[in-house]
Amino acid sequence: IAISRDPGSGGKLVAQRLAKKLDWQFFNKALMLKLSEELHIPTDELANVDEHSRSWFADTFHAFFNPSYVSDVRYITHLKKILLHASKLGDMVILGRGANVILPHDKCLRVRITASFATRVANTHKYEGKKTKEEAANWVRHIQSQRNRFIHQYFGINPHNPWNYDLVISTDHLSLDQAVDIILQAYLVKFPKQARTLKSKV
């Protein structure tokens, strides 16, 4: 299950709860770096690039003066290799990193978690330790901009386009657990053969 999220929407918590409920692996940055070691990909080539876009100028400049710098093409090649490898290890919930674009659409459920800007700012102010709502709003805008540029630059799509997902959930009026239950039901609709395997967990 590949989950994309807007900052402050609760998408990360939904992904974590979903993985726990299903007893699946949760693909996060730590696991990505672990898999990169298994695939003999230098971890320092991924650690500082994750879900950040770079400009053409930065790529060109660093390619000349920094031999350890990872170009965007090389980064995406590594990322695709890791995600495809991860998907073969067993059932997994993958958060972000363009997984909904990289993985075959007939092999995963593609989910987008979102909420209104006001809700996302309120969540960020309450749970992310931001001192004021203005600070929370600036954080939401900054992270949103980074992720949007990352997806657009490396995959050429608009992350807000619902056509890129099987399911879009707003957490404005749903609890995180309700969002998890909806995702599970959608997964069983798309992959009905898994109903028997997941019967005790749904």
Salt bridges, closest charged atoms under 4 A:
ASP6 OD1 - ARG112 NH2 2.55
GLU38 OE2 - LYS34 NZ 2.88
GLU38 OE1 - HIS85 NE2 3.65
GLU45 OE2 - ARG74 NH2 3.10
GLU45 OE1 - HIS78 NE2 2.92
ASP50 OD2 - ARG97 NH2 2.68
GLU51 OE2 - ARG5 NH1 3.12
ASP59 OD1 - ARG54 NH2 3.65
ASP166 OD1 - ARG110 NH2 3.14
ASP166 OD2 - LYS190 NZ 2.91
ASP177 OD1 - ARG17 NH1 3.08
ASP181 OD1 - LYS21 NZ 2.81
